[in-house]
Amino acid sequence: MRPAGWRRARAPSGASARTDLWTLVAAERGALADDLTDLTPDQWATRSLCPDWTVRDVVAHLTAAASTSPGSFVGQFAKARFDFDT
């Protein structure tokens, strides 16, 4: 049961919302880069909370979308037989 007066938040739409979104994305990417700047080689090689993944693997996964086009992503995913674990 939802509290009285509860309303589902609506995402802003239009060009202004896209600009706001990309401004936020750029800020978050910058903050992540700042957090990673001073990592030592040992810290990059540290095992993460994801089984068998290092910090380097997780960062590569998080940032891959910034350098992969939608077409390339789908092509690579198809090549892996639509299996994320490949």
Buried (B, 14 or more C-beta within 10 A) or exposed (E): EEEEEEEEEEEEEEEEEEEEEEEEEEEEEEEEEEEBEEBEEEEEEEEBEEEEBBBBBEBEEEBEEEEEEEEEEEEEEEEEEEEEEE
